[in-house]
Amino acid sequence: MKTKKHWYDYLWIASTLYLLLGFINILFAWLGLLCFFIPLIISIVKGNKAYCNKYCGRGKLFNLLGNKLGLSIKRECPTILRRQWFRYSFLIFFLTMFGNMIFVTYMVFGGSRELVNVVKLLWTINFPWNFSYNNSISPWIAQFAFGFYSVMLTSTVLGIITMIFFKPRTWCVYCPMGTMTQAICKVKNHGKE
Ligand code: SF4
């Protein structure tokens, strides 16, 4: 039986567009803040994971690639990824890297550091990204965009790798946003969720 499609079933298009727009103009990376704040707001206000369950375009993209397009070999996710200590360690690591990105943006804002037109993949590999920035705006705004796009690209690449070798939405098991919203829901619902 066919299940009825909803508008949010197509949000994988938004996630794909986001990645493509980063090649055209890096300033579009600022839009990624929506994927940061909306899940937090939903979990704080509603105390549930509606964002993960319904609205996350990235989760839907992995589902599409892995299930519909058959790009996943669908092995069970390694137990270590499910462990609480691993998920929280990864969250702390992710937030530390995020904080470092904000600090670099602040230094560029203060003039103590120059803008670096690179996208950093997996926190280590630098890709020159001059083609998507035309020096038309304050350097700190561009620096944040490069940093934030690096975070989004890195998490997508990690998600795609785990999608291929394990079940399609394995990234969701250790996704920092998922861990954060789950923790918020737990506190909000007094440990019930
Ligand atoms: S766990 Fe992360 S990637 Fe998965 S649905 Fe939630 S926010 Fe999206």
Residues whose N, C-alpha, C, O or C-beta is under 5 A from the ligand:
A	BS01	SF4	C52 C56 R58 G59 C172 C175 M177 G178
